Amino acid sequence: MTTLTRPDRTRVQTAPPAPRRPVRRLLYLSKFAVNGALALAAAYTLLPLGWLLTAAAKKTGDLLGGRPLTPERWNLTQNLSDLFTADGGVYVHWYLNSLLYAGIGALLCAFVCICAGYAFEVYAFRGKEKLFGLVLLGVLVPSTALALPMYLIASKVGVVNTFWAVFLPSLVNPFGVYLARVFCTGYVPGEVLEAARMDGASELRTFWSIGLPMVMPGFVTIFLFQFTAIWNNFFLPLVMLSDNRLFPVSLGLYTWNTETRAFPEYYPLVVTGSLLAVIPLVIAFVALQRHWKAGLTAGSVK
């Protein structure tokens, strides 16, 4: 009688699981990377402004020699006095010109863009999309390429070397029209406009009382973009203007900077004038940021 022997069953030794990387460590590394990138971006933005703050209080020799700023070398008050009295106080004219060009120009441009965007979104008319396509083509054309044609047109009209030569082109912004249509698409419900028409409101009253308040965040956004663009505009005034009393701040400081090789005393004036030129932009963004934030969050909660 044969006996059956069972095969020897040996336990299969499984390898221990590989140690997992702690999730908390990955979270810390990701936070460190994000915060590091934000710190580098903030330093890239703020370091030039910090240099401008310190350089505006230096004398000509300290500025050219690269000497550090100390309390006994503080010269900001004298630099400001020299800035406002140099060349008969022409810097004040430049500053006021920039406020007129940028302030009134951006305000009217934002209103024109909102009206155009509202019309493109709300009304149906023949060739609307083709016309809007032409507006988008205008976004692709750089402003520097249009300076010479605009100069030729201005010379035909007879407005070269006048306030209007710089002011009128600032009222046109194809990108602003595109943004306005996007805002009207998201923030102006067609049902609300239809209800206003049924109540007997005219189209102008509907736009002024209902449409415009709804797209006010878009109005502020376009205003800030255009204000910054006009304030920093340089090439168009360079082509259009020859009277230094009509110069904006950007072009006026450029003319002073070209004279620094022959007259080094203009260096502190250029630096101090550049510091003052930043102030309106900061005030505009700080004063209007709540409207801008409202536009970014509007419609996120139904």
Helices and strands as residue ranges (DSSP letters): H 23-55, H 60-65, G 71-73, H 76-85, G 86-88, H 90-99, I 100-104, H 105-122, H 128-140, H 143-157, H 163-167, G 168-171, H 174-187, H 190-198, H 203-206, I 207-211, H 212-214, H 216-231, H 235-240, G 244-246, H 249-258, H 266-297
